[in-house]
Amino acid sequence: MSEAREQANDRMIAHAQEMGADAIIGMRFATSMVAKGAAEILAYGTAVKFRRIE
């Protein structure tokens, strides 16, 4: 499970980087059982881009 959680996290970070994000906020994991001995792990958050306010 920890390996799957790490993979979901890595995919989320890669996707945010592809979008040009500087950070991910409000990040969460969600896990649900899909079958006996199998689980689904979701990592989600909001990708943000910083900008300077002058």
mmCIF entry with sequence, helices, sheets and N, C-alpha, C, O atoms, coordinates in Angstrom:
data_MODEL
# 
_entry.id   MODEL 
# 
_entity.id                         1 
_entity.type                       polymer 
_entity.pdbx_number_of_molecules   1 
# 
_entity_poly.entity_id                      1 
_entity_poly.type                           'polypeptide(L)' 
_entity_poly.nstd_linkage                   no 
_entity_poly.nstd_monomer                   no 
_entity_poly.pdbx_seq_one_letter_code       MSEAREQANDRMIAHAQEMGADAIIGMRFATSMVAKGAAEILAYGTAVKFRRIE 
_entity_poly.pdbx_seq_one_letter_code_can   MSEAREQANDRMIAHAQEMGADAIIGMRFATSMVAKGAAEILAYGTAVKFRRIE 
_entity_poly.pdbx_strand_id                 A 
# 
loop_
_entity_poly_seq.entity_id 
_entity_poly_seq.num 
_entity_poly_seq.mon_id 
_entity_poly_seq.hetero 
1 1  MET n 
1 2  SER n 
1 3  GLU n 
1 4  ALA n 
1 5  ARG n 
1 6  GLU n 
1 7  GLN n 
1 8  ALA n 
1 9  ASN n 
1 10 ASP n 
1 11 ARG n 
1 12 MET n 
1 13 ILE n 
1 14 ALA n 
1 15 HIS n 
1 16 ALA n 
1 17 GLN n 
1 18 GLU n 
1 19 MET n 
1 20 GLY n 
1 21 ALA n 
1 22 ASP n 
1 23 ALA n 
1 24 ILE n 
1 25 ILE n 
1 26 GLY n 
1 27 MET n 
1 28 ARG n 
1 29 PHE n 
1 30 ALA n 
1 31 THR n 
1 32 SER n 
1 33 MET n 
1 34 VAL n 
1 35 ALA n 
1 36 LYS n 
1 37 GLY n 
1 38 ALA n 
1 39 ALA n 
1 40 GLU n 
1 41 ILE n 
1 42 LEU n 
1 43 ALA n 
1 44 TYR n 
1 45 GLY n 
1 46 THR n 
1 47 ALA n 
1 48 VAL n 
1 49 LYS n 
1 50 PHE n 
1 51 ARG n 
1 52 ARG n 
1 53 ILE n 
1 54 GLU n 
# 
_struct_asym.id          A 
_struct_asym.entity_id   1 
# 
_struct_conf.conf_type_id            HELX_P 
_struct_conf.id                      HELX_P1 
_struct_conf.pdbx_PDB_helix_id       AA1 
_struct_conf.beg_label_comp_id       SER 
_struct_conf.beg_label_asym_id       A 
_struct_conf.beg_label_seq_id        2 
_struct_conf.pdbx_beg_PDB_ins_code   ? 
_struct_conf.end_label_comp_id       GLU 
_struct_conf.end_label_asym_id       A 
_struct_conf.end_label_seq_id        18 
_struct_conf.pdbx_end_PDB_ins_code   ? 
_struct_conf.beg_auth_comp_id        SER 
_struct_conf.beg_auth_asym_id        A 
_struct_conf.beg_auth_seq_id         2 
_struct_conf.end_auth_comp_id        GLU 
_struct_conf.end_auth_asym_id        A 
_struct_conf.end_auth_seq_id         18 
_struct_conf.pdbx_PDB_helix_class    1 
_struct_conf.details                 ? 
_struct_conf.pdbx_PDB_helix_length   17 
# 
_struct_conf_type.id          HELX_P 
_struct_conf_type.criteria    ? 
_struct_conf_type.reference   ? 
# 
_struct_sheet.id               AA1 
_struct_sheet.type             ? 
_struct_sheet.number_strands   2 
_struct_sheet.details          ? 
# 
_struct_sheet_order.sheet_id     AA1 
_struct_sheet_order.range_id_1   1 
_struct_sheet_order.range_id_2   2 
_struct_sheet_order.offset       ? 
_struct_sheet_order.sense        anti-parallel 
# 
loop_
_struct_sheet_range.sheet_id 
_struct_sheet_range.id 
_struct_sheet_range.beg_label_comp_id 
_struct_sheet_range.beg_label_asym_id 
_struct_sheet_range.beg_label_seq_id 
_struct_sheet_range.pdbx_beg_PDB_ins_code 
_struct_sheet_range.end_label_comp_id 
_struct_sheet_range.end_label_asym_id 
_struct_sheet_range.end_label_seq_id 
_struct_sheet_range.pdbx_end_PDB_ins_code 
_struct_sheet_range.beg_auth_comp_id 
_struct_sheet_range.beg_auth_asym_id 
_struct_sheet_range.beg_auth_seq_id 
_struct_sheet_range.end_auth_comp_id 
_struct_sheet_range.end_auth_asym_id 
_struct_sheet_range.end_auth_seq_id 
AA1 1 ALA A 23 ? ALA A 35 ? ALA A 23 ALA A 35 
AA1 2 ALA A 38 ? VAL A 48 ? ALA A 38 VAL A 48 
# 
loop_
_atom_site.group_PDB 
_atom_site.id 
_atom_site.type_symbol 
_atom_site.label_atom_id 
_atom_site.label_alt_id 
_atom_site.label_comp_id 
_atom_site.label_asym_id 
_atom_site.label_entity_id 
_atom_site.label_seq_id 
_atom_site.pdbx_PDB_ins_code 
_atom_site.Cartn_x 
_atom_site.Cartn_y 
_atom_site.Cartn_z 
_atom_site.occupancy 
_atom_site.B_iso_or_equiv 
_atom_site.pdbx_formal_charge 
_atom_site.auth_seq_id 
_atom_site.auth_comp_id 
_atom_site.auth_asym_id 
_atom_site.auth_atom_id 
_atom_site.pdbx_PDB_model_num 
ATOM 1   N N  . MET A 1 1  ? 0.818   -1.190 0.000   1.00 0.00 ? 1  MET A N  1 
ATOM 2   C CA . MET A 1 1  ? 0.000   0.000  0.000   1.00 0.00 ? 1  MET A CA 1 
ATOM 3   C C  . MET A 1 1  ? 0.869   1.264  0.000   1.00 0.00 ? 1  MET A C  1 
ATOM 4   O O  . MET A 1 1  ? 0.551   2.239  -0.682  1.00 0.00 ? 1  MET A O  1 
ATOM 5   N N  . SER A 1 2  ? 1.944   1.243  0.753   1.00 0.00 ? 2  SER A N  1 
ATOM 6   C CA . SER A 1 2  ? 2.783   2.442  0.801   1.00 0.00 ? 2  SER A CA 1 
ATOM 7   C C  . SER A 1 2  ? 3.435   2.718  -0.551  1.00 0.00 ? 2  SER A C  1 
ATOM 8   O O  . SER A 1 2  ? 3.618   3.876  -0.928  1.00 0.00 ? 2  SER A O  1 
ATOM 9   N N  . GLU A 1 3  ? 3.783   1.666  -1.277  1.00 0.00 ? 3  GLU A N  1 
ATOM 10  C CA . GLU A 1 3  ? 4.355   1.854  -2.617  1.00 0.00 ? 3  GLU A CA 1 
ATOM 11  C C  . GLU A 1 3  ? 3.316   2.445  -3.566  1.00 0.00 ? 3  GLU A C  1 
ATOM 12  O O  . GLU A 1 3  ? 3.634   3.321  -4.370  1.00 0.00 ? 3  GLU A O  1 
ATOM 13  N N  . ALA A 1 4  ? 2.086   1.971  -3.474  1.00 0.00 ? 4  ALA A N  1 
ATOM 14  C CA . ALA A 1 4  ? 1.014   2.500  -4.321  1.00 0.00 ? 4  ALA A CA 1 
ATOM 15  C C  . ALA A 1 4  ? 0.727   3.960  -3.967  1.00 0.00 ? 4  ALA A C  1 
ATOM 16  O O  . ALA A 1 4  ? 0.478   4.776  -4.854  1.00 0.00 ? 4  ALA A O  1 
ATOM 17  N N  . ARG A 1 5  ? 0.761   4.292  -2.677  1.00 0.00 ? 5  ARG A N  1 
ATOM 18  C CA . ARG A 1 5  ? 0.539   5.674  -2.246  1.00 0.00 ? 5  ARG A CA 1 
ATOM 19  C C  . ARG A 1 5  ? 1.649   6.580  -2.782  1.00 0.00 ? 5  ARG A C  1 
ATOM 20  O O  . ARG A 1 5  ? 1.380   7.694  -3.232  1.00 0.00 ? 5  ARG A O  1 
ATOM 21  N N  . GLU A 1 6  ? 2.885   6.107  -2.733  1.00 0.00 ? 6  GLU A N  1 
ATOM 22  C CA . GLU A 1 6  ? 4.008   6.882  -3.257  1.00 0.00 ? 6  GLU A CA 1 
ATOM 23  C C  . GLU A 1 6  ? 3.890   7.086  -4.772  1.00 0.00 ? 6  GLU A C  1 
ATOM 24  O O  . GLU A 1 6  ? 4.194   8.164  -5.283  1.00 0.00 ? 6  GLU A O  1 
ATOM 25  N N  . GLN A 1 7  ? 3.451   6.050  -5.479  1.00 0.00 ? 7  GLN A N  1 
ATOM 26  C CA . GLN A 1 7  ? 3.276   6.158  -6.928  1.00 0.00 ? 7  GLN A CA 1 
ATOM 27  C C  . GLN A 1 7  ? 2.173   7.161  -7.272  1.00 0.00 ? 7  GLN A C  1 
ATOM 28  O O  . GLN A 1 7  ? 2.330   7.957  -8.197  1.00 0.00 ? 7  GLN A O  1 
ATOM 29  N N  . ALA A 1 8  ? 1.066   7.130  -6.541  1.00 0.00 ? 8  ALA A N  1 
ATOM 30  C CA . ALA A 1 8  ? -0.023  8.086  -6.777  1.00 0.00 ? 8  ALA A CA 1 
ATOM 31  C C  . ALA A 1 8  ? 0.453   9.509  -6.509  1.00 0.00 ? 8  ALA A C  1 
ATOM 32  O O  . ALA A 1 8  ? 0.109   10.430 -7.249  1.00 0.00 ? 8  ALA A O  1 
ATOM 33  N N  . ASN A 1 9  ? 1.238   9.689  -5.459  1.00 0.00 ? 9  ASN A N  1 
ATOM 34  C CA . ASN A 1 9  ? 1.788   11.005 -5.134  1.00 0.00 ? 9  ASN A CA 1 
ATOM 35  C C  . ASN A 1 9  ? 2.734   11.486 -6.231  1.00 0.00 ? 9  ASN A C  1 
ATOM 36  O O  . ASN A 1 9  ? 2.666   12.645 -6.640  1.00 0.00 ? 9  ASN A O  1 
ATOM 37  N N  . ASP A 1 10 ? 3.608   10.615 -6.708  1.00 0.00 ? 10 ASP A N  1 
ATOM 38  C CA . ASP A 1 10 ? 4.551   10.967 -7.770  1.00 0.00 ? 10 ASP A CA 1 
ATOM 39  C C  . ASP A 1 10 ? 3.829   11.360 -9.058  1.00 0.00 ? 10 ASP A C  1 
ATOM 40  O O  . ASP A 1 10 ? 4.243   12.294 -9.745  1.00 0.00 ? 10 ASP A O  1 
ATOM 41  N N  . ARG A 1 11 ? 2.754   10.651 -9.382  1.00 0.00 ? 11 ARG A N  1 
ATOM 42  C CA . ARG A 1 11 ? 1.981   10.977 -10.586 1.00 0.00 ? 11 ARG A CA 1 
ATOM 43  C C  . ARG A 1 11 ? 1.307   12.338 -10.458 1.00 0.00 ? 11 ARG A C  1 
ATOM 44  O O  . ARG A 1 11 ? 1.256   13.106 -11.419 1.00 0.00 ? 11 ARG A O  1 
ATOM 45  N N  . MET A 1 12 ? 0.794   12.630 -9.273  1.00 0.00 ? 12 MET A N  1 
ATOM 46  C CA . MET A 1 12 ? 0.152   13.920 -9.051  1.00 0.00 ? 12 MET A CA 1 
ATOM 47  C C  . MET A 1 12 ? 1.170   15.049 -9.196  1.00 0.00 ? 12 MET A C  1 
ATOM 48  O O  . MET A 1 12 ? 0.881   16.064 -9.831  1.00 0.00 ? 12 MET A O  1 
ATOM 49  N N  . ILE A 1 13 ? 2.344   14.885 -8.623  1.00 0.00 ? 13 ILE A N  1 
ATOM 50  C CA . ILE A 1 13 ? 3.397   15.897 -8.721  1.00 0.00 ? 13 ILE A CA 1 
ATOM 51  C C  . ILE A 1 13 ? 3.821   16.084 -10.174 1.00 0.00 ? 13 ILE A C  1 
ATOM 52  O O  . ILE A 1 13 ? 3.982   17.217 -10.628 1.00 0.00 ? 13 ILE A O  1 
ATOM 53  N N  . ALA A 1 14 ? 4.002   14.998 -10.901 1.00 0.00 ? 14 ALA A N  1 
ATOM 54  C CA . ALA A 1 14 ? 4.403   15.080 -12.311 1.00 0.00 ? 14 ALA A CA 1 
ATOM 55  C C  . ALA A 1 14 ? 3.348   15.831 -13.125 1.00 0.00 ? 14 ALA A C  1 
ATOM 56  O O  . ALA A 1 14 ? 3.686   16.646 -13.983 1.00 0.00 ? 14 ALA A O  1 
ATOM 57  N N  . HIS A 1 15 ? 2.082   15.557 -12.855 1.00 0.00 ? 15 HIS A N  1 
ATOM 58  C CA . HIS A 1 15 ? 1.008   16.230 -13.590 1.00 0.00 ? 15 HIS A CA 1 
ATOM 59  C C  . HIS A 1 15 ? 1.005   17.731 -13.289 1.00 0.00 ? 15 HIS A C  1 
ATOM 60  O O  . HIS A 1 15 ? 0.819   18.547 -14.191 1.00 0.00 ? 15 HIS A O  1 
ATOM 61  N N  . ALA A 1 16 ? 1.211   18.089 -12.023 1.00 0.00 ? 16 ALA A N  1 
ATOM 62  C CA . ALA A 1 16 ? 1.256   19.499 -11.647 1.00 0.00 ? 16 ALA A CA 1 
ATOM 63  C C  . ALA A 1 16 ? 2.440   20.199 -12.319 1.00 0.00 ? 16 ALA A C  1 
ATOM 64  O O  . ALA A 1 16 ? 2.315   21.340 -12.765 1.00 0.00 ? 16 ALA A O  1 
ATOM 65  N N  . GLN A 1 17 ? 3.572   19.527 -12.390 1.00 0.00 ? 17 GLN A N  1 
ATOM 66  C CA . GLN A 1 17 ? 4.739   20.105 -13.053 1.00 0.00 ? 17 GLN A CA 1 
ATOM 67  C C  . GLN A 1 17 ? 4.487   20.300 -14.544 1.00 0.00 ? 17 GLN A C  1 
ATOM 68  O O  . GLN A 1 17 ? 4.911   21.305 -15.114 1.00 0.00 ? 17 GLN A O  1 
ATOM 69  N N  . GLU A 1 18 ? 3.808   19.362 -15.176 1.00 0.00 ? 18 GLU A N  1 
ATOM 70  C CA . GLU A 1 18 ? 3.467   19.496 -16.599 1.00 0.00 ? 18 GLU A CA 1 
ATOM 71  C C  . GLU A 1 18 ? 2.590   20.718 -16.844 1.00 0.00 ? 18 GLU A C  1 
ATOM 72  O O  . GLU A 1 18 ? 2.664   21.339 -17.904 1.00 0.00 ? 18 GLU A O  1 
ATOM 73  N N  . MET A 1 19 ? 1.762   21.058 -15.864 1.00 0.00 ? 19 MET A N  1 
ATOM 74  C CA . MET A 1 19 ? 0.872   22.210 -15.978 1.00 0.00 ? 19 MET A CA 1 
ATOM 75  C C  . MET A 1 19 ? 1.582   23.510 -15.626 1.00 0.00 ? 19 MET A C  1 
ATOM 76  O O  . MET A 1 19 ? 0.991   24.582 -15.761 1.00 0.00 ? 19 MET A O  1 
ATOM 77  N N  . GLY A 1 20 ? 2.830   23.445 -15.181 1.00 0.00 ? 20 GLY A N  1 
ATOM 78  C CA . GLY A 1 20 ? 3.575   24.634 -14.816 1.00 0.00 ? 20 GLY A CA 1 
ATOM 79  C C  . GLY A 1 20 ? 3.320   25.123 -13.407 1.00 0.00 ? 20 GLY A C  1 
ATOM 80  O O  . GLY A 1 20 ? 3.598   26.281 -13.098 1.00 0.00 ? 20 GLY A O  1 
ATOM 81  N N  . ALA A 1 21 ? 2.797   24.267 -12.546 1.00 0.00 ? 21 ALA A N  1 
ATOM 82  C CA . ALA A 1 21 ? 2.487   24.654 -11.171 1.00 0.00 ? 21 ALA A CA 1 
ATOM 83  C C  . ALA A 1 21 ? 3.756   24.819 -10.347 1.00 0.00 ? 21 ALA A C  1 
ATOM 84  O O  . ALA A 1 21 ? 4.773   24.177 -10.611 1.00 0.00 ? 21 ALA A O  1 
ATOM 85  N N  . ASP A 1 22 ? 3.681   25.696 -9.339  1.00 0.00 ? 22 ASP A N  1 
ATOM 86  C CA . ASP A 1 22 ? 4.778   25.887 -8.395  1.00 0.00 ? 22 ASP A CA 1 
ATOM 87  C C  . ASP A 1 22 ? 4.594   25.042 -7.142  1.00 0.00 ? 22 ASP A C  1 
ATOM 88  O O  . ASP A 1 22 ? 5.566   24.727 -6.455  1.00 0.00 ? 22 ASP A O  1 
ATOM 89  N N  . ALA A 1 23 ? 3.361   24.677 -6.845  1.00 0.00 ? 23 ALA A N  1 
ATOM 90  C CA . ALA A 1 23 ? 3.079   23.926 -5.622  1.00 0.00 ? 23 ALA A CA 1 
ATOM 91  C C  . ALA A 1 23 ? 1.731   23.215 -5.756  1.00 0.00 ? 23 ALA A C  1 
ATOM 92  O O  . ALA A 1 23 ? 0.955   23.474 -6.676  1.00 0.00 ? 23 ALA A O  1 
ATOM 93  N N  . ILE A 1 24 ? 1.484   22.316 -4.813  1.00 0.00 ? 24 ILE A N  1 
ATOM 94  C CA . ILE A 1 24 ? 0.183   21.653 -4.696  1.00 0.00 ? 24 ILE A CA 1 
ATOM 95  C C  . ILE A 1 24 ? -0.315  21.936 -3.285  1.00 0.00 ? 24 ILE A C  1 
ATOM 96  O O  . ILE A 1 24 ? 0.398   21.703 -2.309  1.00 0.00 ? 24 ILE A O  1 
ATOM 97  N N  . ILE A 1 25 ? -1.537  22.437 -3.182  1.00 0.00 ? 25 ILE A N  1 
ATOM 98  C CA . ILE A 1 25 ? -2.118  22.725 -1.867  1.00 0.00 ? 25 ILE A CA 1 
ATOM 99  C C  . ILE A 1 25 ? -3.342  21.848 -1.659  1.00 0.00 ? 25 ILE A C  1 
ATOM 100 O O  . ILE A 1 25 ? -3.938  21.359 -2.619  1.00 0.00 ? 25 ILE A O  1 
ATOM 101 N N  . GLY A 1 26 ? -3.710  21.656 -0.409  1.00 0.00 ? 26 GLY A N  1 
ATOM 102 C CA . GLY A 1 26 ? -4.889  20.866 -0.082  1.00 0.00 ? 26 GLY A CA 1 
ATOM 103 C C  . GLY A 1 26 ? -4.758  19.424 -0.524  1.00 0.00 ? 26 GLY A C  1 
ATOM 104 O O  . GLY A 1 26 ? -5.744  18.815 -0.941  1.00 0.00 ? 26 GLY A O  1 
ATOM 105 N N  . MET A 1 27 ? -3.571  18.870 -0.441  1.00 0.00 ? 27 MET A N  1 
ATOM 106 C CA . MET A 1 27 ? -3.321  17.509 -0.925  1.00 0.00 ? 27 MET A CA 1 
ATOM 107 C C  . MET A 1 27 ? -3.939  16.477 0.019   1.00 0.00 ? 27 MET A C  1 
ATOM 108 O O  . MET A 1 27 ? -3.859  16.605 1.241   1.00 0.00 ? 27 MET A O  1 
ATOM 109 N N  . ARG A 1 28 ? -4.550  15.465 -0.565  1.00 0.00 ? 28 ARG A N  1 
ATOM 110 C CA . ARG A 1 28 ? -5.177  14.389 0.218   1.00 0.00 ? 28 ARG A CA 1 
ATOM 111 C C  . ARG A 1 28 ? -4.995  13.049 -0.466  1.00 0.00 ? 28 ARG A C  1 
ATOM 112 O O  . ARG A 1 28 ? -4.766  12.972 -1.673  1.00 0.00 ? 28 ARG A O  1 
ATOM 113 N N  . PHE A 1 29 ? -5.101  11.996 0.327   1.00 0.00 ? 29 PHE A N  1 
ATOM 114 C CA . PHE A 1 29 ? -5.149  10.631 -0.185  1.00 0.00 ? 29 PHE A CA 1 
ATOM 115 C C  . PHE A 1 29 ? -6.535  10.077 0.107   1.00 0.00 ? 29 PHE A C  1 
ATOM 116 O O  . PHE A 1 29 ? -7.118  10.363 1.153   1.00 0.00 ? 29 PHE A O  1 
ATOM 117 N N  . ALA A 1 30 ? -7.055  9.289  -0.812  1.00 0.00 ? 30 ALA A N  1 
ATOM 118 C CA . ALA A 1 30 ? -8.313  8.572  -0.597  1.00 0.00 ? 30 ALA A CA 1 
ATOM 119 C C  . ALA A 1 30 ? -8.078  7.114  -0.979  1.00 0.00 ? 30 ALA A C  1 
ATOM 120 O O  . ALA A 1 30 ? -7.496  6.824  -2.024  1.00 0.00 ? 30 ALA A O  1 
ATOM 121 N N  . THR A 1 31 ? -8.528  6.212  -0.134  1.00 0.00 ? 31 THR A N  1 
ATOM 122 C CA . THR A 1 31 ? -8.350  4.785  -0.380  1.00 0.00 ? 31 THR A CA 1 
ATOM 123 C C  . THR A 1 31 ? -9.699  4.093  -0.296  1.00 0.00 ? 31 THR A C  1 
ATOM 124 O O  . THR A 1 31 ? -10.498 4.381  0.595   1.00 0.00 ? 31 THR A O  1 
ATOM 125 N N  . SER A 1 32 ? -9.949  3.180  -1.225  1.00 0.00 ? 32 SER A N  1 
ATOM 126 C CA . SER A 1 32 ? -11.182 2.403  -1.166  1.00 0.00 ? 32 SER A CA 1 
ATOM 127 C C  . SER A 1 32 ? -10.904 0.982  -1.650  1.00 0.00 ? 32 SER A C  1 
ATOM 128 O O  . SER A 1 32 ? -10.050 0.756  -2.507  1.00 0.00 ? 32 SER A O  1 
ATOM 129 N N  . MET A 1 33 ? -11.633 0.046  -1.089  1.00 0.00 ? 33 MET A N  1 
ATOM 130 C CA . MET A 1 33 ? -11.512 -1.348 -1.498  1.00 0.00 ? 33 MET A CA 1 
ATOM 131 C C  . MET A 1 33 ? -12.345 -1.559 -2.757  1.00 0.00 ? 33 MET A C  1 
ATOM 132 O O  . MET A 1 33 ? -13.523 -1.201 -2.788  1.00 0.00 ? 33 MET A O  1 
ATOM 133 N N  . VAL A 1 34 ? -11.744 -2.139 -3.796  1.00 0.00 ? 34 VAL A N  1 
ATOM 134 C CA . VAL A 1 34 ? -12.478 -2.393 -5.026  1.00 0.00 ? 34 VAL A CA 1 
ATOM 135 C C  . VAL A 1 34 ? -12.817 -3.866 -5.182  1.00 0.00 ? 34 VAL A C  1 
ATOM 136 O O  . VAL A 1 34 ? -13.783 -4.211 -5.862  1.00 0.00 ? 34 VAL A O  1 
ATOM 137 N N  . ALA A 1 35 ? -12.044 -4.723 -4.568  1.00 0.00 ? 35 ALA A N  1 
ATOM 138 C CA . ALA A 1 35 ? -12.296 -6.162 -4.585  1.00 0.00 ? 35 ALA A CA 1 
ATOM 139 C C  . ALA A 1 35 ? -11.519 -6.782 -3.426  1.00 0.00 ? 35 ALA A C  1 
ATOM 140 O O  . ALA A 1 35 ? -10.681 -6.122 -2.812  1.00 0.00 ? 35 ALA A O  1 
ATOM 141 N N  . LYS A 1 36 ? -11.792 -8.016 -3.137  1.00 0.00 ? 36 LYS A N  1 
ATOM 142 C CA . LYS A 1 36 ? -11.076 -8.687 -2.060  1.00 0.00 ? 36 LYS A CA 1 
ATOM 143 C C  . LYS A 1 36 ? -9.582  -8.707 -2.395  1.00 0.00 ? 36 LYS A C  1 
ATOM 144 O O  . LYS A 1 36 ? -9.175  -9.258 -3.418  1.00 0.00 ? 36 LYS A O  1 
ATOM 145 N N  . GLY A 1 37 ? -8.782  -8.107 -1.533  1.00 0.00 ? 37 GLY A N  1 
ATOM 146 C CA . GLY A 1 37 ? -7.343  -8.071 -1.737  1.00 0.00 ? 37 GLY A CA 1 
ATOM 147 C C  . GLY A 1 37 ? -6.868  -6.978 -2.685  1.00 0.00 ? 37 GLY A C  1 
ATOM 148 O O  . GLY A 1 37 ? -5.686  -6.936 -3.027  1.00 0.00 ? 37 GLY A O  1 
ATOM 149 N N  . ALA A 1 38 ? -7.772  -6.083 -3.121  1.00 0.00 ? 38 ALA A N  1 
ATOM 150 C CA . ALA A 1 38 ? -7.383  -5.000 -4.037  1.00 0.00 ? 38 ALA A CA 1 
ATOM 151 C C  . ALA A 1 38 ? -7.962  -3.677 -3.526  1.00 0.00 ? 38 ALA A C  1 
ATOM 152 O O  . ALA A 1 38 ? -9.102  -3.613 -3.066  1.00 0.00 ? 38 ALA A O  1 
ATOM 153 N N  . ALA A 1 39 ? -7.149  -2.635 -3.621  1.00 0.00 ? 39 ALA A N  1 
ATOM 154 C CA . ALA A 1 39 ? -7.587  -1.316 -3.179  1.00 0.00 ? 39 ALA A CA 1 
ATOM 155 C C  . ALA A 1 39 ? -7.235  -0.283 -4.242  1.00 0.00 ? 39 ALA A C  1 
ATOM 156 O O  . ALA A 1 39 ? -6.344  -0.484 -5.068  1.00 0.00 ? 39 ALA A O  1 
ATOM 157 N N  . GLU A 1 40 ? -7.954  0.812  -4.195  1.00 0.00 ? 40 GLU A N  1 
ATOM 158 C CA . GLU A 1 40 ? -7.713  1.937  -5.095  1.00 0.00 ? 40 GLU A CA 1 
ATOM 159 C C  . GLU A 1 40 ? -7.208  3.095  -4.244  1.00 0.00 ? 40 GLU A C  1 
ATOM 160 O O  . GLU A 1 40 ? -7.809  3.433  -3.225  1.00 0.00 ? 40 GLU A O  1 
ATOM 161 N N  . ILE A 1 41 ? -6.094  3.704  -4.671  1.00 0.00 ? 41 ILE A N  1 
ATOM 162 C CA . ILE A 1 41 ? -5.535  4.834  -3.938  1.00 0.00 ? 41 ILE A CA 1 
ATOM 163 C C  . ILE A 1 41 ? -5.528  6.049  -4.851  1.00 0.00 ? 41 ILE A C  1 
ATOM 164 O O  . ILE A 1 41 ? -5.008  6.001  -5.966  1.00 0.00 ? 41 ILE A O  1 
ATOM 165 N N  . LEU A 1 42 ? -6.109  7.132  -4.369  1.00 0.00 ? 42 LEU A N  1 
ATOM 166 C CA . LEU A 1 42 ? -6.154  8.388  -5.126  1.00 0.00 ? 42 LEU A CA 1 
ATOM 167 C C  . LEU A 1 42 ? -5.375  9.448  -4.364  1.00 0.00 ? 42 LEU A C  1 
ATOM 168 O O  . LEU A 1 42 ? -5.488  9.558  -3.143  1.00 0.00 ? 42 LEU A O  1 
ATOM 169 N N  . ALA A 1 43 ? -4.588  10.222 -5.090  1.00 0.00 ? 43 ALA A N  1 
ATOM 170 C CA . ALA A 1 43 ? -3.907  11.381 -4.514  1.00 0.00 ? 43 ALA A CA 1 
ATOM 171 C C  . ALA A 1 43 ? -4.428  12.590 -5.280  1.00 0.00 ? 43 ALA A C  1 
ATOM 172 O O  . ALA A 1 43 ? -4.397  12.611 -6.511  1.00 0.00 ? 43 ALA A O  1 
ATOM 173 N N  . TYR A 1 44 ? -4.906  13.597 -4.554  1.00 0.00 ? 44 TYR A N  1 
ATOM 174 C CA . TYR A 1 44 ? -5.417  14.772 -5.245  1.00 0.00 ? 44 TYR A CA 1 
ATOM 175 C C  . TYR A 1 44 ? -5.148  16.031 -4.443  1.00 0.00 ? 44 TYR A C  1 
ATOM 176 O O  . TYR A 1 44 ? -5.008  16.000 -3.221  1.00 0.00 ? 44 TYR A O  1 
ATOM 177 N N  . GLY A 1 45 ? -5.080  17.127 -5.159  1.00 0.00 ? 45 GLY A N  1 
ATOM 178 C CA . GLY A 1 45 ? -4.833  18.428 -4.557  1.00 0.00 ? 45 GLY A CA 1 
ATOM 179 C C  . GLY A 1 45 ? -5.024  19.494 -5.621  1.00 0.00 ? 45 GLY A C  1 
ATOM 180 O O  . GLY A 1 45 ? -5.407  19.196 -6.752  1.00 0.00 ? 45 GLY A O  1 
ATOM 181 N N  . THR A 1 46 ? -4.757  20.725 -5.253  1.00 0.00 ? 46 THR A N  1 
ATOM 182 C CA . THR A 1 46 ? -4.908  21.840 -6.175  1.00 0.00 ? 46 THR A CA 1 
ATOM 183 C C  . THR A 1 46 ? -3.533  22.358 -6.564  1.00 0.00 ? 46 THR A C  1 
ATOM 184 O O  . THR A 1 46 ? -2.751  22.782 -5.714  1.00 0.00 ? 46 THR A O  1 
ATOM 185 N N  . ALA A 1 47 ? -3.247  22.316 -7.873  1.00 0.00 ? 47 ALA A N  1 
ATOM 186 C CA . ALA A 1 47 ? -1.980  22.838 -8.386  1.00 0.00 ? 47 ALA A CA 1 
ATOM 187 C C  . ALA A 1 47 ? -2.101  24.358 -8.461  1.00 0.00 ? 47 ALA A C  1 
ATOM 188 O O  . ALA A 1 47 ? -3.093  24.882 -8.969  1.00 0.00 ? 47 ALA A O  1 
ATOM 189 N N  . VAL A 1 48 ? -1.085  25.066 -7.952  1.00 0.00 ? 48 VAL A N  1 
ATOM 190 C CA . VAL A 1 48 ? -1.119  26.529 -7.952  1.00 0.00 ? 48 VAL A CA 1 
ATOM 191 C C  . VAL A 1 48 ? 0.141   27.104 -8.585  1.00 0.00 ? 48 VAL A C  1 
ATOM 192 O O  . VAL A 1 48 ? 1.201   26.479 -8.590  1.00 0.00 ? 48 VAL A O  1 
ATOM 193 N N  . LYS A 1 49 ? -0.005  28.297 -9.111  1.00 0.00 ? 49 LYS A N  1 
ATOM 194 C CA . LYS A 1 49 ? 1.103   29.044 -9.702  1.00 0.00 ? 49 LYS A CA 1 
ATOM 195 C C  . LYS A 1 49 ? 1.226   30.349 -8.921  1.00 0.00 ? 49 LYS A C  1 
ATOM 196 O O  . LYS A 1 49 ? 0.258   31.099 -8.798  1.00 0.00 ? 49 LYS A O  1 
ATOM 197 N N  . PHE A 1 50 ? 2.415   30.614 -8.398  1.00 0.00 ? 50 PHE A N  1 
ATOM 198 C CA . PHE A 1 50 ? 2.634   31.839 -7.639  1.00 0.00 ? 50 PHE A CA 1 
ATOM 199 C C  . PHE A 1 50 ? 2.804   33.021 -8.576  1.00 0.00 ? 50 PHE A C  1 
ATOM 200 O O  . PHE A 1 50 ? 3.313   32.882 -9.688  1.00 0.00 ? 50 PHE A O  1 
ATOM 201 N N  . ARG A 1 51 ? 2.376   34.176 -8.116  1.00 0.00 ? 51 ARG A N  1 
ATOM 202 C CA . ARG A 1 51 ? 2.626   35.409 -8.857  1.00 0.00 ? 51 ARG A CA 1 
ATOM 203 C C  . ARG A 1 51 ? 2.901   36.523 -7.855  1.00 0.00 ? 51 ARG A C  1 
ATOM 204 O O  . ARG A 1 51 ? 2.356   36.541 -6.751  1.00 0.00 ? 51 ARG A O  1 
ATOM 205 N N  . ARG A 1 52 ? 3.738   37.425 -8.257  1.00 0.00 ? 52 ARG A N  1 
ATOM 206 C CA . ARG A 1 52 ? 4.131   38.532 -7.389  1.00 0.00 ? 52 ARG A CA 1 
ATOM 207 C C  . ARG A 1 52 ? 3.077   39.629 -7.450  1.00 0.00 ? 52 ARG A C  1 
ATOM 208 O O  . ARG A 1 52 ? 2.654   40.034 -8.532  1.00 0.00 ? 52 ARG A O  1 
ATOM 209 N N  . ILE A 1 53 ? 2.658   40.103 -6.288  1.00 0.00 ? 53 ILE A N  1 
ATOM 210 C CA . ILE A 1 53 ? 1.719   41.214 -6.211  1.00 0.00 ? 53 ILE A CA 1 
ATOM 211 C C  . ILE A 1 53 ? 2.534   42.457 -5.870  1.00 0.00 ? 53 ILE A C  1 
ATOM 212 O O  . ILE A 1 53 ? 3.223   42.505 -4.852  1.00 0.00 ? 53 ILE A O  1 
ATOM 213 N N  . GLU A 1 54 ? 2.444   43.426 -6.711  1.00 0.00 ? 54 GLU A N  1 
ATOM 214 C CA . GLU A 1 54 ? 3.215   44.655 -6.497  1.00 0.00 ? 54 GLU A CA 1 
ATOM 215 C C  . GLU A 1 54 ? 2.338   45.823 -6.163  1.00 0.00 ? 54 GLU A C  1 
ATOM 216 O O  . GLU A 1 54 ? 2.837   46.929 -5.954  1.00 0.00 ? 54 GLU A O  1 
# 
